[in-house]
Amino acid sequence: MMAYLPQIISLLSGAAGGNVAGSLMKGSSLGTLGNSIAGILGGGLGAGILGMIPGMDVGSAAEGLGVANILGSVASGGVGGGAVMAIIGLVKGMMK
């Protein structure tokens, strides 16, 4: 369970980031559920992309669950979630 905790933190942070982005961009908001789903996807992508950068292994089970890993998971999840929600919201607005 401890090995999955950083990924869970990234996904939850992504949902929060998606909802924050949706509240800031009222015209592009997908609704609470849509913002959360887009944010979860973005949180997973953000953590995955950050994990590909050498030296930025967010959520590594070998490193333990330190403050740096938790903050990295929160940051990558929140930013990724907000970005994906914003992109999906803008594309949705352009399709109208």
ROGUFI-392241 format. One record per residue (C-alpha): chain; residue number from 0; x, y, z. Coordinates in nm, 4 decimals, decimal comma. Example, Ala and Ser with C-alpha at 12.3 -4.5 7.8 and 13.67 -1.06 7.14 Angstrom:
@c->A	k->0	xx->1,2300	yy->-0,4500	zz->0,7800
@c->A	k->1	xx->1,3670	yy->-0,1060	zz->0,7140
END
This chain:
@c->A	k->0	xx->0,0000	yy->0,0000	zz->0,0000
@c->A	k->1	xx->0,2811	yy->0,2417	zz->0,0817
@c->A	k->2	xx->0,4239	yy->0,1964	zz->-0,2689
@c->A	k->3	xx->0,1000	yy->0,3293	zz->-0,4210
@c->A	k->4	xx->0,0542	yy->0,6225	zz->-0,1839
@c->A	k->5	xx->0,2483	yy->0,8780	zz->-0,3939
@c->A	k->6	xx->0,0431	yy->0,7862	zz->-0,7004
@c->A	k->7	xx->-0,2801	yy->0,8182	zz->-0,5009
@c->A	k->8	xx->-0,1651	yy->1,1595	zz->-0,3753
@c->A	k->9	xx->-0,0931	yy->1,2666	zz->-0,7364
@c->A	k->10	xx->-0,4371	yy->1,1578	zz->-0,8532
@c->A	k->11	xx->-0,6170	yy->1,3320	zz->-0,5665
@c->A	k->12	xx->-0,4083	yy->1,6451	zz->-0,6180
@c->A	k->13	xx->-0,4949	yy->1,6290	zz->-0,9860
@c->A	k->14	xx->-0,8662	yy->1,6228	zz->-0,9023
@c->A	k->15	xx->-0,8191	yy->1,9248	zz->-0,6768
@c->A	k->16	xx->-0,6123	yy->2,1032	zz->-0,9435
@c->A	k->17	xx->-0,8787	yy->2,0363	zz->-1,2044
@c->A	k->18	xx->-1,1473	yy->2,1844	zz->-0,9823
@c->A	k->19	xx->-0,9361	yy->2,4887	zz->-0,8974
@c->A	k->20	xx->-0,8700	yy->2,5484	zz->-1,2672
@c->A	k->21	xx->-1,2409	yy->2,5058	zz->-1,3386
@c->A	k->22	xx->-1,3331	yy->2,7637	zz->-1,0769
@c->A	k->23	xx->-1,0792	yy->3,0091	zz->-1,2183
@c->A	k->24	xx->-1,1892	yy->2,9530	zz->-1,5787
@c->A	k->25	xx->-1,5686	yy->2,9676	zz->-1,5468
@c->A	k->26	xx->-1,6264	yy->2,9632	zz->-1,9231
@c->A	k->27	xx->-1,4196	yy->2,6465	zz->-1,9686
@c->A	k->28	xx->-1,5409	yy->2,4585	zz->-1,6625
@c->A	k->29	xx->-1,6616	yy->2,1034	zz->-1,7202
@c->A	k->30	xx->-1,8638	yy->2,0887	zz->-1,3989
@c->A	k->31	xx->-1,7414	yy->1,9383	zz->-1,0753
@c->A	k->32	xx->-1,7400	yy->1,5785	zz->-1,1979
@c->A	k->33	xx->-1,5862	yy->1,6653	zz->-1,5352
@c->A	k->34	xx->-1,3200	yy->1,8839	zz->-1,3742
@c->A	k->35	xx->-1,2379	yy->1,6038	zz->-1,1296
@c->A	k->36	xx->-1,2082	yy->1,3389	zz->-1,4008
@c->A	k->37	xx->-0,9926	yy->1,5612	zz->-1,6219
@c->A	k->38	xx->-0,7839	yy->1,6492	zz->-1,3165
@c->A	k->39	xx->-0,7317	yy->1,2851	zz->-1,2211
@c->A	k->40	xx->-0,6120	yy->1,2097	zz->-1,5741
@c->A	k->41	xx->-0,3833	yy->1,5117	zz->-1,5632
@c->A	k->42	xx->-0,2538	yy->1,4199	zz->-1,2198
@c->A	k->43	xx->-0,1517	yy->1,0779	zz->-1,3446
@c->A	k->44	xx->0,0085	yy->1,2246	zz->-1,6551
@c->A	k->45	xx->0,1878	yy->1,4951	zz->-1,4571
@c->A	k->46	xx->0,3379	yy->1,2443	zz->-1,2157
@c->A	k->47	xx->0,4361	yy->1,0165	zz->-1,5036
@c->A	k->48	xx->0,6049	yy->1,2945	zz->-1,6968
@c->A	k->49	xx->0,7878	yy->1,4229	zz->-1,3901
@c->A	k->50	xx->0,9008	yy->1,0664	zz->-1,3166
@c->A	k->51	xx->1,0675	yy->1,0470	zz->-1,6604
@c->A	k->52	xx->1,2985	yy->1,3375	zz->-1,5834
@c->A	k->53	xx->1,6306	yy->1,2091	zz->-1,4447
@c->A	k->54	xx->1,6624	yy->1,2816	zz->-1,0742
@c->A	k->55	xx->1,2917	yy->1,3625	zz->-1,0372
@c->A	k->56	xx->1,1592	yy->1,0187	zz->-0,9471
@c->A	k->57	xx->0,8370	yy->1,1205	zz->-0,7756
@c->A	k->58	xx->0,6893	yy->0,8451	zz->-0,5677
@c->A	k->59	xx->0,9775	yy->0,6035	zz->-0,5762
@c->A	k->60	xx->0,9186	yy->0,3239	zz->-0,3266
@c->A	k->61	xx->1,2949	yy->0,2904	zz->-0,2820
@c->A	k->62	xx->1,3210	yy->0,6479	zz->-0,1543
@c->A	k->63	xx->1,0484	yy->0,6059	zz->0,1030
@c->A	k->64	xx->0,7699	yy->0,8488	zz->0,1752
@c->A	k->65	xx->0,9595	yy->1,1659	zz->0,2535
@c->A	k->66	xx->0,8358	yy->1,5213	zz->0,2516
@c->A	k->67	xx->1,0024	yy->1,5845	zz->-0,0860
@c->A	k->68	xx->0,8192	yy->1,2909	zz->-0,2448
@c->A	k->69	xx->0,4856	yy->1,4027	zz->-0,1026
@c->A	k->70	xx->0,5345	yy->1,7632	zz->-0,2166
@c->A	k->71	xx->0,6484	yy->1,6451	zz->-0,5589
@c->A	k->72	xx->0,3384	yy->1,4285	zz->-0,5913
@c->A	k->73	xx->0,1103	yy->1,7139	zz->-0,4855
@c->A	k->74	xx->0,2778	yy->1,9631	zz->-0,7191
@c->A	k->75	xx->0,2916	yy->1,7368	zz->-1,0239
@c->A	k->76	xx->-0,0633	yy->1,6157	zz->-0,9702
@c->A	k->77	xx->-0,2101	yy->1,9602	zz->-0,9132
@c->A	k->78	xx->-0,0342	yy->2,1252	zz->-1,2061
@c->A	k->79	xx->-0,1030	yy->1,8336	zz->-1,4393
@c->A	k->80	xx->-0,4677	yy->1,8204	zz->-1,3353
@c->A	k->81	xx->-0,5183	yy->2,1905	zz->-1,3849
@c->A	k->82	xx->-0,3443	yy->2,1873	zz->-1,7219
@c->A	k->83	xx->-0,5420	yy->1,8948	zz->-1,8630
@c->A	k->84	xx->-0,8717	yy->2,0405	zz->-1,7393
@c->A	k->85	xx->-0,7863	yy->2,3760	zz->-1,8993
@c->A	k->86	xx->-0,6944	yy->2,2129	zz->-2,2312
@c->A	k->87	xx->-1,0097	yy->1,9998	zz->-2,2405
@c->A	k->88	xx->-1,2222	yy->2,2984	zz->-2,1399
@c->A	k->89	xx->-1,0730	yy->2,5178	zz->-2,4120
@c->A	k->90	xx->-1,1194	yy->2,2487	zz->-2,6771
@c->A	k->91	xx->-1,4797	yy->2,2039	zz->-2,5626
@c->A	k->92	xx->-1,5364	yy->2,5791	zz->-2,5914
@c->A	k->93	xx->-1,3877	yy->2,5885	zz->-2,9406
@c->A	k->94	xx->-1,6182	yy->2,3091	zz->-3,0557
@c->A	k->95	xx->-1,9344	yy->2,5068	zz->-2,9687
END
